[in-house]
Amino acid sequence: QVQLVESGGGLVQAGGSLRLSCAASGRTFNYAMGWFRQVPGKEREFVAAISLSSWSDGVTYYADSVKGRFTISRDNAKNTVYLQMNTLKPEDTAVYYCAGGTTTQAIMNNRVNYWGRGTQVTVSS
């Protein structure tokens, strides 16, 4: 089993930045990782994913809505994945979930093996 614990959420003004962290524990940290977000009444949506690569910068994928503003990264030594969010907008307000899957394509297609419990991000206008 893998446990994922998110942190770093909070309240920020539009145009500001936040960095989310997701700490993984349990089995070896050899999963592709990603971030999703969800607002009440809507389906959980894909935000970003990073590949399994351990020895070089992981290949990354982003939703069009966050491309150029958000950056996903991972530190395999710390079993942690990050989501740096810049130029935040009110429409980025959501609960953000960390996700682990077999591949980035699986994550992007919502075939997730492990979920965190989520962290709230609120962007005020």
Phi, psi and chi 1 to 4 in degrees:
 res  aa     phi    psi   chi1   chi2   chi3   chi4
   1 GLN       -  151.0  -76.4  -71.5  -19.1      -
   2 VAL  -123.2  132.7  173.0      -      -      -
   3 GLN  -108.7  135.0  -68.2   79.0   43.1      -
   4 LEU  -120.3  128.3  -55.6  176.3      -      -
   5 VAL  -127.6  117.8  179.0      -      -      -
   6 GLU   -89.2  153.7  -57.3   95.6  -24.1      -
   7 SER  -153.8  167.0   61.5      -      -      -
   8 GLY   103.5   -4.8      -      -      -      -
   9 GLY   -70.0  171.6      -      -      -      -
  10 GLY   163.1 -165.0      -      -      -      -
  11 LEU  -105.2  130.5  173.7   64.5      -      -
  12 VAL  -143.3  152.0   63.8      -      -      -
  13 GLN   -79.6  155.3  -72.8 -172.0  -28.1      -
  14 ALA   -55.4  137.3      -      -      -      -
  15 GLY    92.4  -11.7      -      -      -      -
  16 GLY   -84.0 -173.8      -      -      -      -
  17 SER  -132.5  153.2  -61.3      -      -      -
  18 LEU  -144.1  153.0  -80.0  175.3      -      -
  19 ARG  -124.0  120.4 -172.5  175.7   81.1  155.5
  20 LEU   -92.1  146.2  -55.0 -177.2      -      -
  21 SER  -123.7  149.6  -61.0      -      -      -
  22 CYS  -134.6  111.2  172.7      -      -      -
  23 ALA   -94.6  128.8      -      -      -      -
  24 ALA  -106.2  140.5      -      -      -      -
  25 SER  -140.7  165.6   60.7      -      -      -
  26 GLY   108.1 -124.5      -      -      -      -
  27 ARG   -70.2  167.8  -66.3  179.6   59.5 -174.4
  28 THR   -50.9  137.7  -56.6      -      -      -
  29 PHE   -79.3   70.1 -171.3   49.6      -      -
  30 ASN  -123.1   45.9   59.0   -8.8      -      -
  31 TYR  -114.8  151.1  -72.5   87.0      -      -
  32 ALA   -66.5  146.7      -      -      -      -
  33 MET  -125.8  155.5  -59.6  -63.7  -65.6      -
  34 GLY  -156.1  176.2      -      -      -      -
  35 TRP  -129.6  139.5  -69.9   92.0      -      -
  36 PHE  -125.5  167.1  -74.0   72.3      -      -
  37 ARG  -143.8  156.1   64.6 -172.7 -178.0 -173.9
  38 GLN  -147.8  136.0 -171.9  171.8   24.6      -
  39 VAL  -112.5  155.6  -62.9      -      -      -
  40 PRO   -56.3  134.6  -27.1   36.0      -      -
  41 GLY    84.7   -2.1      -      -      -      -
  42 LYS  -123.9  159.5  -67.5 -170.4  175.5 -179.4
  43 GLU   -72.7  154.6  -68.3 -172.8   -5.7      -
  44 ARG   -66.3  133.7 -163.8  171.0  -65.0 -173.6
  45 GLU  -119.8  147.7   65.8  170.9   -0.6      -
  46 PHE   -68.5  139.4  167.5   76.2      -      -
  47 VAL  -115.7  -53.2  174.0      -      -      -
  48 ALA  -160.4  156.7      -      -      -      -
  49 ALA  -146.8  154.1      -      -      -      -
  50 ILE  -136.8  142.8 -172.5  166.1      -      -
  51 SER   -77.5  179.3   68.0      -      -      -
  52 LEU   -76.4   -8.6  -72.3  163.8      -      -
  53 SER   -50.1  125.0  174.8      -      -      -
  54 SER   -99.0  -22.3  -60.7      -      -      -
  55 TRP  -109.9   -1.0  -50.3  112.6      -      -
  56 SER  -150.2  174.3   61.5      -      -      -
  57 ASP   -57.9  127.2  -69.8  -19.9      -      -
  58 GLY   -64.8  147.5      -      -      -      -
  59 VAL   -70.6  136.3  177.1      -      -      -
  60 THR  -120.7  153.8   56.3      -      -      -
  61 TYR  -137.6  146.3  -59.7   88.7      -      -
  62 TYR  -137.5  149.6  -62.2   93.1      -      -
  63 ALA   -68.5  148.5      -      -      -      -
  64 ASP   -58.6  -32.4  -72.3  -18.0      -      -
  65 SER   -68.3  -18.0   58.5      -      -      -
  66 VAL  -118.9   -5.2  -53.9      -      -      -
  67 LYS   -59.4  131.9 -155.9  170.5  -68.7 -177.0
  68 GLY    89.2  -14.1      -      -      -      -
  69 ARG  -114.1  -33.7  -59.7 -173.4  -61.7  120.5
  70 PHE  -108.2  147.7  -69.5   11.5      -      -
  71 THR  -134.9  124.9  -57.6      -      -      -
  72 ILE   -99.1  141.4 -172.4  171.1      -      -
  73 SER  -149.6  166.5   61.3      -      -      -
  74 ARG  -140.7  149.0   65.3 -168.9  -63.9  164.1
  75 ASP  -121.9   98.7 -175.6  -25.1      -      -
  76 ASN   -65.4  -29.6  -69.9  -34.2      -      -
  77 ALA   -65.4  -29.8      -      -      -      -
  78 LYS  -102.5    1.2  -65.0 -178.3  178.3  179.9
  79 ASN    52.3   45.3  -74.9   -4.6      -      -
  80 THR  -134.7  141.0  -60.1      -      -      -
  81 VAL  -119.2  145.2   63.7      -      -      -
  82 TYR  -121.6  155.7  -55.9   97.4      -      -
  83 LEU  -133.2  104.8 -175.1   67.9      -      -
  84 GLN   -85.6  121.8  177.6   66.9   43.9      -
  85 MET  -116.5  116.0  -54.8 -174.8  -65.3      -
  86 ASN  -115.4  163.3  -61.9  -32.0      -      -
  87 THR    47.6   51.7  -41.3      -      -      -
  88 LEU   -67.0  147.1  -78.0  160.5      -      -
  89 LYS  -120.4  155.4  -55.0  174.9 -179.4  179.8
  90 PRO   -54.6  -32.6  -29.3   36.8      -      -
  91 GLU   -72.5   -5.3   51.2  -96.0   42.4      -
  92 ASP   -83.1   -6.6  -65.6  -42.5      -      -
  93 THR   -60.9  125.7  -64.7      -      -      -
  94 ALA  -178.4  170.9      -      -      -      -
  95 VAL   -88.3  127.0  176.9      -      -      -
  96 TYR  -102.2  130.7  -76.8   71.4      -      -
  97 TYR  -116.4  136.7  -64.9   90.3      -      -
  98 CYS   -85.1  145.9 -178.1      -      -      -
  99 ALA  -140.4  145.4      -      -      -      -
 100 GLY  -124.2  135.9      -      -      -      -
 101 GLY  -148.1  173.7      -      -      -      -
 102 THR   -68.6  -37.6   53.1      -      -      -
 103 THR  -143.0  165.5   65.5      -      -      -
 104 THR   -65.3  -35.5   49.5      -      -      -
 105 GLN   -64.1  -39.4  -69.7  -59.0  -46.4      -
 106 ALA   -61.7  -45.0      -      -      -      -
 107 ILE   -61.9  -45.6  -70.9  174.6      -      -
 108 MET   -62.8  -24.8  -67.7  168.2   66.4      -
 109 ASN   -98.1   18.3  -73.7  -72.4      -      -
 110 ASN    64.6   23.6 -149.5    9.9      -      -
 111 ARG   -96.5   82.1  -62.4 -164.8  -57.2  -86.0
 112 VAL  -104.6  134.9  172.0      -      -      -
 113 ASN   -87.2  -35.5  -64.8   81.4      -      -
 114 TYR  -136.4  140.2  -59.9  103.2      -      -
 115 TRP  -123.1  145.2  -69.7  102.5      -      -
 116 GLY   -84.1 -179.7      -      -      -      -
 117 ARG   -89.7  -12.1  -67.8 -171.1  174.3 -175.5
 118 GLY    99.5  154.5      -      -      -      -
 119 THR  -139.2  136.7 -175.5      -      -      -
 120 GLN   -82.3  132.1  175.4   70.7   46.0      -
 121 VAL  -119.7  124.6  171.0      -      -      -
 122 THR  -124.5  124.4  -57.0      -      -      -
 123 VAL  -112.8  117.5 -175.7      -      -      -
 124 SER   -92.1  148.1   63.4      -      -      -
 125 SER   -90.3      -   56.9      -      -      -
